[in-house]
């Protein structure tokens, strides 16, 4: 039993540094420097998005076009958007980065987390 607990503790300690590498973007200036103007793709489902400097949003999910607007509110990236021409509920997400990729966490950091890599 103790050996199982020790093995579990060791496994968790080796995965913790990877989680610690993710940092939450705290300001609009950092969001603009890291995210805005670049295209980001989810490698799992191939959906992608791009935040433009003018506050517009473009992208796609499957065969459906993603369009809308974004704004930085407090410490959240907020969206008003359509997908395939249909209104999608507004949402504000927490944005994180590990320096190479970004992650969004829906519902002000309480919802589903999606990871994106920079689209070449």
N, C-alpha and C positions, 0 to 999 in steps of 0.2 A: 504494500500500500504506500509506504513512504517512497519507494522507488518510483512508483507511478506519479506521485505528487511532484517529486523532484524533476522527473522528465517533463511534466507539464509546465512547471515553473521555468525550466530551461528553454523550452520551446517558446513560451510567451516572451521571455526576456530577449530572445533573438529576433522576434518580430517587432518588438516595440520601437527600436530605432527607425525602422522604415516608416512607421506611423508618425514618429516625431519629426520626420523630414517635411511633412506637409505643413504649410503655414497659411493661415487665413489672410486674404487680402483685406486690408483695413481702410484703404482710402481710394478715392476716385483717381487720384494721380497714379497710384500703383496699378489699379485696374487698367488705366489707359496705357501705361508702360508695358504691362505684361500681356494683356488680353486683347485690347481694342486694336482693330486694324489687321488682325491675323485670323485665319480660318482654323477652326478646331473641329476634329472629327472623333466620334466615339468608335473605337476599333471593334467593339462588340456588335454594333448594329449599323454602322456606317452613317448614322445621322451626323450632320455637321451644322455649324453656325459661324457667323461672323458678325461682330459688333462693329459698326462703322462710327467714325468720330462724330458724325452729324446726329447721332442718337437713333439711327435706324438699325434694324436687325434683318439679316438675310440668312438663308440656309435651306436645309431639306431634311426630311425624315422619310425614308423609303422613296416613293414616287411623289410625295406631297411636298409642295413648296412651303417654306417657313418664312414669314414676313412679319414686320411689326416695328416696335420701338422699345428702347431700353433706357433706363435712368438709374443713377446711383442714388440711393436713399439711405442715409445713415451709414450702415455697414453692409448693406445688401444691394445686390444687382436685381433690379425689378424689370419685369417684362409685361408688355401688352402685345399680344401676337395672334396671328392666324396660322393655321396649318391646313393646307389644301383648300384655302379660301374660307375655312370655318374658324370662328372665334374660339380661342383656347383660354381657359380661365387664367387670369393674371396670377403671377407668382413672384415672390422675392426670394432669391437664393443666396446662400453663402458661397463665396468663391475661394478655393484653396489652390495653392501651387506647390510643387516640389522642385521648381526650377526648370523642369523639362515638360511637364504636363500640367493640366489644370483639372480641378474637380468642382462640380456644382452640387450643392446640397439643397434640395427643394424645401419649401415651407419654412423659410428663415432658419435653415440648418436643422430642422427636425424631420425632414422627409428623406426620400431616396437620394443616394449619392451616385453621380455619373462621372466617369473619368474621360477626359479628352486629350488627344495628342495633337500637336500642331500639324496641320495639313500642308503637305509640300506642294 
